[in-house]
Each structure stands twice: as structure tokens, then as C-alpha cells.
Amino acid sequence: MIKQLLTDQELAIELGTGFKRRTIASLRRAGKIPVIKIGYRTLRYDLDAVMAALSKREIKAVHTR
């Protein structure tokens, strides 16, 4: 089975609320999500790899009294 690679816009739609193209670009530049370079300006994302990277960075709520 061939994995579908997503553009910035498609990834933002798949991730849902709170994610825009600019957010995706910021996460990419910060090295927080994996990216696949196909050409000079062509970047694509693997949804499974991005979801795994974001889940590792998830901040758990701290319980306070």
C-alpha cells in the first residue's frame, strides 16, 4: 500500500481546529514535525509520522489543588 503524502494545506485540514498553513510552517521550521523534501520547493508530510511527533510533544495537564 502506498502512503499518501500531504501538502501544508491538506495537513492543516487533516489535523483540524487550530492548525493553519502558517502553524504547519512554524512547526516544520522548528523541527517539531517531520517533512519530506521532494524538490527545490516541494515539501510533503506523512500524516502518521506527524501525528506521532505531535503526540510525543503533548503537554499533560498538571493537577493542582
C-alpha positions as CSV (number, residue, x, y, z in Angstrom):
1,M,0.0,0.0,0.0
2,I,1.3,3.4,-1.0
3,K,1.2,6.1,1.7
4,Q,-0.4,9.4,0.7
5,L,1.8,12.4,1.3
6,L,0.1,15.7,2.2
7,T,0.8,19.3,1.4
8,D,0.7,22.1,4.0
9,Q,-2.9,22.9,3.4
10,E,-4.0,19.2,3.3
11,L,-2.2,18.5,6.6
12,A,-3.8,21.6,8.2
13,I,-7.2,20.3,7.2
14,E,-6.4,16.7,8.5
15,L,-5.2,18.0,11.8
16,G,-8.3,20.0,12.4
17,T,-9.0,23.0,14.5
18,G,-6.2,25.3,15.5
19,F,-3.9,24.4,12.6
20,K,-3.3,26.6,9.6
21,R,-0.7,26.7,6.9
22,R,1.4,29.1,8.9
23,T,1.2,26.9,12.0
24,I,2.4,23.9,10.0
25,A,5.3,26.0,8.5
26,S,6.3,27.2,12.0
27,L,6.3,23.6,13.3
28,R,8.4,22.5,10.3
29,R,11.0,25.3,10.7
30,A,11.3,24.5,14.4
31,G,11.9,20.8,13.6
32,K,8.9,19.6,15.6
33,I,7.3,17.7,12.7
34,P,9.0,15.5,10.1
35,V,8.9,16.7,6.5
36,I,9.8,15.0,3.2
37,K,11.6,17.2,0.6
38,I,10.7,16.1,-2.9
39,G,12.2,19.0,-4.8
40,Y,13.5,22.5,-4.5
41,R,10.3,23.9,-3.1
42,T,8.1,20.8,-2.8
43,L,7.5,19.6,0.7
44,R,5.2,16.8,1.8
45,Y,4.2,15.3,5.1
46,D,3.3,11.7,6.2
47,L,0.2,12.0,8.4
48,D,1.2,9.1,10.6
49,A,4.7,10.4,11.3
50,V,3.3,13.9,12.0
51,M,0.7,12.6,14.4
52,A,3.3,10.6,16.2
53,A,5.6,13.6,16.5
54,L,2.8,15.8,17.8
55,S,1.7,13.2,20.4
56,K,5.2,13.0,21.8
57,R,5.2,16.8,22.3
58,E,1.8,16.8,24.0
59,I,1.9,18.6,27.4
60,K,-0.1,16.8,30.1
61,A,-2.2,18.9,32.5
62,V,-0.7,19.4,35.9
63,H,-3.1,18.6,38.8
64,T,-3.3,21.4,41.4
65,R,-5.4,21.8,44.4
